[in-house]
Amino acid sequence: MLAKCSVFIATSLDGYIARRDGSIDWLNEANSSVPPGEDCGYGTFMADVDALVMGRNTFEQVLSFGAWPYGSTPVVVLSQQGFTLPPGLPPSVSVSNQAPVALVTCLTEQGARKIYVDGGLTIQSFLAAGLIDDITLTFIPVLLGSGKPLFGSLPADVHLAHEAVTVFEFGFVQSRYRVIRGTSPAIQSEPEDTPMKMTGTFKTKDFKPGVLAPSPEIQTGLPTGVATMEKLYSGDIEGRSATLFSAAFNPETGKGAYCAMESFEGSLQGRHGKFNFIHSAAASGTDRVNEFFSIVEGSGTDDLHNISGSGGMRVDPDGTHHIWFDVVGLS
């Protein structure tokens, strides 16, 4: 039997664990109201933890606290690209690029019975792999409006049994949940590349027709041209993109086609980075046809360095522009 995987984490009332830049100033401010000696159950939770697994962002946040808080308890820092640990840490700290199932199997074979899983992306990947057994959430009475979300897309619903709630006089509310087995995503021997749906809306600005002309110049039945523009995104997709746009289009008949290459910077459900995506479509005069949309593999950076997938766009009758990505490579 695999070791039990447990979550113990604080979140804003609207579900964020950090601001977009990773700051937890709001949590530090809230903790200033906690009476001396009150740890909201953390000590009891940690008493039987045999190992910790966290992402690199969480690890760097822990380092900013000062003294190493986990003693000789084994801590595994997940990183796909790997990195060198800073000096001064105990030998119980290691770096791994193993998938969740393989890592938990390895820690179980080393004698771990309870694993503390920490950090938003790490928790999400362990949930998607069907490994989380229980979740303790401490809700902080603050609304952030945006930031890094605790939860993300899943391959299937995860049903929970609510086991206990504790209301603290300083405003925190803590709930403990047990994952109901048989309803969580099935554990896979290898991680699934299950697409994660990201949705948003966007507005365009600074549309600038270009002066580039094909060479040799060939006249067809449609005028051709190039342009640049900027797009501003909101929703699961936050940020902006620089667009290189080319088209052959007749505005009088509504017939033609376009192709656009986008360079995006921003975040997808709190994961920050940059990447390219390309899209094209033809216009029949009444609707869009032959649509194509693809995230360019190898273009991602930072939290999005492994990103790939597809997506799409649509425009509502009122002019609202919608966009969505079906993304893989974020777990």
N, C-alpha and C positions, 0 to 999 in steps of 0.2 A: 504494500500500500504506500502511495506517495505521501510525503510530509504534508501536513495541513498548511495552507497558505492563508494568511490573515492580513487584513487591511485595518490600519488605525490612522485616521487622518482628519484634519480640520478643513472646512470649506466655508466659503461665504454662503449666505442664504440663497444666492442665485447660482451656486454650483461651481464657483471658481476657486482654485487653490493658490493662485498667484496672479499678479497683474501681467499684462502682455510682456513686459520687460523682465519678468521673473521676480519682481519685488513682492515681499510679504510684509511691507510696512503696516498694512491694515491689521494683520494678525499680531504683529508685535505690539501695536497699540492696544488691541483687545486684550492681550495677555497681561498688560499692565494693570488691569482691573482684577486679576485673579489673586485671591488672598495667598500669602506666604504658606508654603507647605501643601497647597492644593495642586495636584497634577492631573486631575480629571481622569483618573484611572490608568494613566500611562504606565506607572510603575507596576501595577498588577498585570497589565497586558504584557510588559516586557519580561516579567519574571520567568516565563517558560519559553521565551524565544530562543531558538537554537541557531538561527542565521537570519541575516537581512539581505534583501535584494532591492536595489534602487537604481534609477537612471543616473546619468552623469550630471544633469542639471540639479537633481536633488542632492547628489553627493557634494557638488560645489557649494550649494546652499548650506549644507551641514558644516563644511569646512569654514564658512564665514562666521560660524557661531563661536569659534575659538577652540577650546579644548575638545579633543575627540570624545564623543559621548558614549561610545558603545564598548569601551574596554577591549577585551580579547574576543568578544563575540564575532564570529565570521561575518564579514560584510562583502557582498559581491556587487560590483558596480558594472552595470550593463553598458556596453558601448560597441556599436557595430564597427567603428573604425579603429578602436583601441586608442589608448593614451598611456603616458607614463605617470604613475602615481607620485604625488609630491613626497619629499622626504619627511621623516618623523612619524609616519603612520605605523601602527602595529602590523606585524606580518599576517595577521588574520584578515587584512583587507586585500582584495584581489579584483582584477578586471576580467570580464568575460563577454564574448559575443555569441554565446549559446542561445538558442531559442528557448522559450519558457519551459516547455515540457522536458527538454534535454537537461536544462539546468536544475529543475526540481528533482529529476531522477538522480542526477549526480549528487546533489546535496542530501537526498534521502539515503543514498548508498553510503554517504559519509557519516550518517547517524542523526541527521536533522529530523525532528518530529514536528516542529512548528517554525514556519518561515514568515517573517514580517516583510510584506511587499509594500514598497513606498515609492511615491512619485507618480504623477498623472499618467504619462505614457506607459510606464511599467505596469501600473495597475490595469490600464486598458488592455495591454497585450496579454496579461495573465487572465483577465476576465474572458477575452476572446478565445483563449486556449482552454477554457473550462477548468481553471486551476484554483480559483479563489473559493474558499470555504466559508469565510465570515468577514463582515465589513462593519467596522465601528466608525461612525461619522459624528464629528462634533461640529454643529452648525454655529457659526459666529454671526451675531446679529448685525450684519452689514451687507449692503447691496453694492457690488462693484460695477455692474453693467457690462463689463467685458473683461477678458483676461484669459488665463490658461484653464480650460475646463477639467474637472475631475474625470468625467466620463465622456466617452465618444461612441462611435458606431460599433455595433456588434453583429456577428453573423446570425444571431438568434436572440430572442428574449431571454433574460435571466430573471427568474422568479425568486423572490426573497421572502423569508419568514421573519417578521419583526419580533425580536426576543425581549428587548428591554429599552427603556428610555430613562434618562436622567436629566432633570432640569436643575441647572445651577443658578444660585441666587444672583450671580453677576451676569446673567443673560445667555450663557451658553446652553445649548440643548444637544444632548448626546443620544444617538440611537444606535442600537446594535442589531445587525441583521445576520441571518444564516442563509446561505445559498441553498435552495432546494434542489437536490440532485435529481437528475433526470430531465430538468428543464433548461439547464445551462448548456452552452455550446459544447459539443462532444470534444473530448481531448483527441488531438491528432498526433500521430507519430512524427509528422513534420508539420511546421506551421503553415496554415492556409493563407494564400493571398486573396483574402476576401475583400472586395472593394468596399471602401468607406464613402458614403454619400456626403458631399459637401455642397451646400446651396447658398446662393446669395443674389444680390441685385447689384447693378452697376450703372454709373453715369459716365458719359464721355465729355471730354473737354479738349480744347486746343487742337481741333481738327485742322490740319494744314495740308492742302494739296501739294504734291511734289512736282518737280520739273523733269524728273527722269523719264526718258523716252527709249523704247526698244531700238536696238540697232542690229540689223537694218530695220528701218521703219516700214511696217507692213500694215496697210489699211484693211480692216475687216468690217463686218457689218455692225460692229459695236465699238464705241469709243473706249479706249483703255486709259488707265491712269494709276498713279500711286499716291499715297498720302500717309501721314503720321498722325497719331492722336494719343491722348492719355485717357485711361479708364480708372475710375475710382470705385472700389468694391466695398460692400458691407454685408453682414450676415456671418455665416460660417467662414466665408471668404472675406478677409479684411486686408486691404492694401491698395496697391495701384499697379498698373501695367503700362509699358510703353509699347505701342502698336505700330507695326509696319504693315500697311494695307495696300493691296493691289486689286484692281477690279476691271472687268469688262462689262459695262452696264448701260442700258438705255433707260433713263428715268421716265420717258414718255410711255414706253410699253411695259416697264417693270420687268424686263427680261435681262438676264446676264448672269454673272457669277463673280465671287470674290474669293480671296485667300488672304489670311492675316496671320502673322507671327507675333506672339505676345511675349514680352519679357516681364514677368510678374515678380514683385517683392511685397512681402507681407506675411500673413499667417493663415493657416487652414485649421480651424477649431483650436487655436492657440499654439499650433506648431509653426515656428517662424523659419523663414528662408526665402530663397529665390528659385525660380525655374522658368522654363519656356513652355508654352503650349501653342499649338497651331490649329486653326479651324478654317473651314471653307464651306461654301454652299452655293447652289445655283438658285435662280429665281425664275419661275415659269410665267410670271405675270400676275399670278394670283396667290402663290405660296412658295415656301422654301422647299427645295428638293435636293437630293444627293448630298446630304450634309456629311461632313467629316470633322472630327474633333479628336485630338490626341495630345497628351502630355509628352514632351520630348524627353525620352530616357537619357540619363546621364547629365541633365541640365540642373538638377537640384542641388541646393547647398544647405548647410546647417541642419535643422530638424527635418528638412525635406530632401536630404541628400539622396535617398533611395526612391524618390517618388516616380511613379509612372501611372498610366491609366487613360481614361477617356472622359468624355463629358458632353455638354451641349449648351445651347442658348435658345431663348425664345423672347419675343417681344409681345407684351400684352396690348390690347386695343388702346389702352390709355397711354401707351408709350413706355411703360415700365420694362426695363431690360433685366431678364433673369439669366443666371448662369449656374451650372452645376458641374462638379467633378465627381467621377467614380474613381477613387484613388486607391492604389495599392502601394505597399512599401513604407507605410508609416508605423507599423507595429514594432 
